[in-house]
Amino acid sequence: MSTKLSKGALSKACSRHNWALQWCWNYEKMQAAGYAWAMVPVFKELYSSDEEICRNLERHMAFYNTHPGASALIFGADVALEEAGQYETGDSLKVALMGPLAGIGDTIQAVLVTPPFNIIAAGLANEGNAVGGILASTLPLLALFVIRWPLFNYGYKKGAEVINDVAGAGTMDKLQSGASILGVTVMGGFVPSMIGATLPVKLGSDKVIVVDGVENLMEAKTLQSVLDAIFPCLVPLGLTFGCYALIKKYKMSPLNVILVLAVVSFVLGALGWMA
């Protein structure tokens, strides 16, 4: 097949995929209907008869499910293979990559993109700023949506070689690990600013010192000031690791951990040991 797809067909196919991949999502074929519909502009230029178009559309009605953003990479490569007449290779590429790219896409979205936006949004909301809700609900989705166009173009340019780029030399594992490490690092950087727990327990008693006939109050050191001199932000960090241990080691649900924190904070606050 020597037909070269026009820029218009590529643009329509890309837009259809990126906008409507999940419009007809269902439990039987999942994203297959949206994927096949996105292929219509491609097949209209590659095939002259309705029979050929329908037959090829049926191929793309096979089960398909992956991360919507990462799917643009698969779709771009698949379009290039359809254009080259290598549709069998394209079908195999879809099956080979939809699972691994689902893992990569979910990891990047859940660990790298969404948490930092939500943390910033929570800080704004805590100050009574309504922008926090907008930030949390729109910007992560917008970022993951915009990236689909360059991913499609890259996949179309690489064709079947995209498999080597994704799977070669453990790239997928490195990308997932890198995204997880970066996400945890970003989250860790927000711990001191988001967790304001302190230990104002006084170590001793306040003293009044008279200097030149003037009384001066010398407040006793607090446990928090001593800890800050040794390891700043130790309390928020310890609290974070404690929650992680409850979830990971003792298999407590996040809801139960929140309840434990509420009870402990109430008791220590009532005793004046935590603020």
N, C-alpha and C positions, 0 to 999 in steps of 0.2 A: 504494500500500500504506500503510495507516494504522496498522498494528499497532505498538504501542510495546513494546519489549523490557523485560522485568522486570529488576530488579536481580539476581535470582537467576541468570537466563540470562547476563547480562553477566559476573557473577562467575565462573560456571562456564566460560564461553568464555575469559575472560582467564586463569584458572588453568590450563586445558588448554593454551593456547598457551604460557604461560610455563614450564610444567613439561615439556611433552611435544612441543614443536615438533620436536626432533631425534631422538625415540625411534625413528622409522621412517625415518631418513635413508638414502637410497640414491643410487647414481650416476645413475639414470635421472631421477628427479623431485626428488631431494635432500630439501628440507623440505616438499614438497607434502602428503604423507600426514599429517604432524603438523598442518599448517595446516588441512587439511580436517576432521580430527577435532575440532579446536578450534571449528569452525563449527557442529558438530552441535547444541549447545544453542540457538544462534541460529535455525537453520532449523526446529527443532522448534516454536518459537513463531511463526515467520513463515509457515509453510506447514502445511496441514492433512493433506495426503496424503503417503504414503511416496514416491510417484512424483516429486512436486515436490522433496522433500528430496533424493532420490538424484540427480535431474537437476542440482540446484544444487551438490551436493557434487562432482559430476564436473567442474564448472567449476573448482573449487579444486584439482583434481588435476593442473592444468597445472604445468609446471616452475616452481619457486620456490626461491630461495636468497639469503639475505642474512645479515647479522650477527644472531645470536639475540636480543641485547638490543635492537638498533635495530628489529627486526621487530615488537616490541610496538607501536611507533608506527604502523606500516603496518596492523597487524591492528586496532587501535582505530579508525582512520579507515575501514577497510574494513567493519567491523561497523556503523558509523554509516550508511554508504552502502547496505548491505544492508537496514538497517532502513527507510531512506527509499525503497527500491525502485530505487535507482540502481546496480544491480549491474554494469552495463557500465562505469560510471565507476570503480567499485571495482576491477574487473579491470584497467583501464588504470592505476589508481593503483599497484597492486602491481608491475606491469611497470616503471612509471616510476621508482619509488623504491627498489626492492630493490637495484639496482646502486649508486646514490649513497650510500645509507645503509649498505651493506656497507663502502664505503670509509671513511666517517666512523666507524663502529663499530670497524673494525679499527684505525684510526689511534689512536682514544682508548684502546682496550685495549692496543695494543702499545707506545704511546709515553707515554701519560699515566698509566694505572692500574697496569699490571704492573711496570715498572721500579722505581718508588720502593719498592713493597712488597718486591720482590726484593732491593734494595740494603739495606734495613733488616733483612730476614731474613738476608742474608749477614753483616751485622755481628754479629747475635745468634749465628748459627751459629759464627762465628769465635771467639766467646767461650765456646763450648761450651753454649750455651743451645738446648735442643730446640724452644723456641717458634719459632725461626727457620724451621724446616721447615713448621710449621703455618701460620705467617704467609704464607709464599710460596705455599703450595698452596691455601689456602682463602679468605683475605680478598679478593684481587682478583676471584675468581669470585663471591664473595658480593656484593661491591659491584655488579658488573655484572648480577647476578641480581635484586637488590632493586629496581634502577631500572626494571625492566620494568613494574611495576604503575603508577607514575605516568605512564610513557610511554604505556601503553594508555589511561589515562583522558584524557590530553591529546589523543591521536589521535581518540578517540571524540567528544570535545567539539568538535574542529575539523572533522572530516570531510574533505571534499575540499579545504578551505582549508589543510590541512597541507602541501600541495604548495607554496603560496606561502610558508609559514613556512620550509620547508626550502630551497627553490630560489630564492626571491626575493632580489634584490639581492646575489647571490653569497654567501648565508648559508653554504652548504655549504663553499665554498672558505675562507671566513673561519674557520669552525669547525674545519676540518681544519688550517689554518695555525696557528690559535690553540692547538689541542691539541698540535701538534708543537713550537711555540715553548715552551709551558709545560713540556712533558715534557723537552725538552732543557735548559731552565733548571733544573728540579728535579734532573736527572741531573748537571748541571755543579756544582751546590751540594754534591753528595756526593763529587766528585773528591778534594778535599784530605783528607777523612776516610777514604776507602776505599783510597787509594793512598799508602802510607807510604814511598815511595822517598826517600832522602836521599843527599847527596854529602859524606861526612865527610873528604874529602881536605884535609889540613892545608896551609895556605899559609905555609910557614916551619917553624921548629922550636920546641919548647917551651923556655922559659928559666927558670932559677932565679934569683930576685932575693932578696938578703939585705936585710932591713929590721930595724934594731935588733937585729942578731944572729940574727934568725929567718929561716929560708929559706922562701920562698914560690914555688910553682910557677905560672908564667904560661903557660898553654897557648896555642899558636898558634891563630889564627883558622882556621876551616874554610871551605871553599868554600860549604857549605850556609848558614853564618851570614851570609856576605856576600850570597848570593842572597836570603836571607830579609829582609835589610835593604833590598834594592832592590825585590823583588817576592815577597812571601810565597807559598808553594805553587807556585813557578814550575816545579819539577821534576815534580810530579804532573801539572800542566797540560801541560807540554811532552811528557811521556810519553803523555798521552791524545791530543794532536794528532798525535804521531808514529804511534801505532797507527791513527788515522783515515786518515792519509796512506797508510800501507801498504795498507789495505783499499780506499780510494777511488781513489788514484792508481795504485798498483802492482798492484791487483787480487789482492792476497793474501787467502787465506781466513782467517777468524778463528782456525782451528786453527793455521795456519802462523804467524800473528802471536804466538799464545801460545807456540809453540815458540821463536821468535826472542827473545821476552822472557825465557824461561827460560834460554836459553844466555847472553844478554848479562848477565842478573842474576847468573848463576853465575860468569862470568869476572870481572866488576867486583867482586863480593863477595869472591872469592878474593884479588884484588889489594888489597882494602881501600878501594876507591874508591866503593863504594855499600853502603848498609845499608838 
